[in-house]
Amino acid sequence: MTDADIESRLAALGLALPAPAAPVAAYVPVVIAGGLAHVSGQLPFVNGALVTGRLGEDVSVEAGTAAAQACALMILAQLKAALGSLTRVERVVKLGAFVSSTATFTDQPKVANGASELMAAVFGEAGKHARSAVGVPVLPLGAAVEVDAIVAVKPA
């Protein structure tokens, strides 16, 4: 699979890779160690605006799912910047989805599917992964969702 193949899969979904976001604190977006790329938590930007709010309060499951997908797109953008090419992705190993939600909201897995389904759509079997979907009371900058990733990478 080439970068062009990946970009055409994204285009078929009506999506494109955004510019990788700069860190908002004292960390780096991606650390590569032992054949794994550890991608810092990415926030959801849709049309250049941060998706904020809480699931179960002022954000719908559909909007939360779209926010998780936006986080996954940013993960791909960060990986491309760090690796030089998404063809170096061997396997998406694990995603961690953090969902800003009320104490009674229990659909975190449905929200996280926005990120998970995108990885499978882009990488096929290699995009299927282990996952955590966790409800939290607040996220940085008031974000509705944050997703991080561990990805196995091919040598350069």
Sequence and secondary structure as in RCSB ss.txt:
>XXXX:A:sequence
MTDADIESRLAALGLALPAPAAPVAAYVPVVIAGGLAHVSGQLPFVNGALVTGRLGEDVSVEAGTAAAQACALMI
LAQLKAALGSLTRVERVVKLGAFVSSTATFTDQPKVANGASELMAAVFGEAGKHARSAVGVPVLPLGAAVEVDAI
VAVKPA
>XXXX:A:secstr
  HHHHHHHHHHTT         SSSS SEEEETTEEEEEEE  EETTEE BS BTTTB HHHHHHHHHHHHHHH
HHHHHHHHS GGGEEEEEEEEEEEEB TT   HHHHHHHHHHHHHHHHGGGG  EEEEEEES  GGGBSEEEEEE
EEE   
